[in-house]
Amino acid sequence: MLSHYTRTKTFMDIYIKKAIIHQFSPDDTELFLADKFLNITPKIEEYLRKKIERVYSDEAKTGIFEEENPFFNHITDDLLETSVTLANLWKEEFSISENLKTNDLIFVQFSKEGVEHFAFLRIALRETLTHLGGEVDNPIKLTQNNLPGFGTSADEALVVNLQSRKYHLIEKRIKYNGTFLNYFSDNLLAVAPKISPKKSIKELEKTAQRIAESFNTDDFQFQSKVKSAIFNNLEESNELSPEKLANDLFDNNLTARLSFIDQVKEAVPEPVQFDEIDASRQLKKFENQKLSLSNGIELIVPNNVYQDAESVEFIQNDNGTYSILIKNIEDIQSK
């Protein structure tokens, strides 16, 4: 059976159609609104495309806008009008933050695999040292209002499939009156997104470890078992079911199975489902078992080999130490 990650395209078919950029100033919490679209040069197209691609990550929260959602209904074919409306709505929610910076607000109309999409990117501008040309006394100068590079993510980003109303959201909390708020999802979008795949898996791993500790079974073999169970479940169905994981991890302990299911559902109320591209990323992360031994040796073992007793065997010695027996090796190469 081919793994999902070998079948999934890593290249995203994104075509930038229009973009406009407004700026937020923290000095007087004002917006400087543009009245013209960006000239989409090849470099600008690449910059925007890379920023959008990074929103489709395992850190993104996801959900589907209700048809009557006010934010979604502000998105129209008129990008200029849409951008001005949404920029002002964003400013109302963001300006209460105790840590305001100059931000560029970029609104983009684009198609992905032939389907119309909309993106809203918030990018905090940076101070950068610049080397000035010519004969000047000090050629190194600190410049303000610089966009971050191609390889970085937007500080916050929303990408919406306008056909299905599905969204991907990267958000940061703001501090207000000593508390931290998810102002973007709670107030601006008025949605309750699913937690990100990355956070979901962390919750599953933490819960499994907590249950194992309570039954004194939390050792390296159990931690490896967790990784194998996640890998096998993703490879089979692109989702992580608490019930199936409980059976894989605590098959002979009913109390542990029930405790695991209850605690996972409390932290992650719904089964963790992955898009094809998210599943492929997670499979790559979990395809190998990585072990660090006390004698300085590090082992990287593919999951299918790790689970094969004819290939690798872990032996606990009478003195409490471990021996690892690697079997049936036909060839050894130095790399």
Buried (B, 14 or more C-beta within 10 A) or exposed (E): EEBBBEEBEEEEEBEBEBBBBBBBBBEEBEBEBBEEBBEBEEEBBEBBBBBBBBBBBBBBBBBBBEEEBEBBEEBEEEBBEBBBBBBEBBBEBBBBBEEBEBBBBBBBBBBBEEEBBBBBBBBBBBEBEEEEEEEEEEEEEEEEEEBBEEEEBBBBBBBBBBEEBBBBBBBEBBEEEEEEBBBBBBBBBEBEBBBBBBBBBEBBBEBBBEBBEEEEBBEEEBBBBBBBBBBBBBBEBBBBBBEBBBBBBBEEBEEBBEBBBEBBBEBBEEBBBBBEBBBBBBBBBBBBBEBEEEEEEEBEBEBBEBBBEEBBEBEEEEEEEEEEEEEEEEEEEEE
